[in-house]
Amino acid sequence: MTQQVEQFIIHGVTNSGRRFRPSDWAERLAGVMSQFRPEGAGGGPLSYSPYAVPVNMDGVRCVIVDKRLRALEPLAWKFVCGFAADNDLQTSERVVDKTAVPIV
């Protein structure tokens, strides 16, 4: 049986269509979120959390946030949602197979 994972995607484009700056915003945001990890997960302080991963989608920098973060750390979830809203960034949601989720 395949487990489904819900994801919240923050796109590096504002709702008016402008690219969000600075160009490394996705890595910075994922870096701030790197401390939030599943219990017993490996990875050191210089790796991203599997709950917030910077990616490039169709030439646009994005951060994919695993919705399980909401239950793990509600304030961290509020922070990433607030970041997207405060910066007027486009967002989307999707559901993927757990096997398709990258391990960071």
Protein Blocks (a to p, Z undefined) as FASTA:
>chain_A
ZZddddddddfbdfkopacddfklmmmmmmmmmmpccehiacifkbccfkbccddeehia
cddddfklmmmmmmlmmmmmmmmmmnopacddddddfklpccZZ
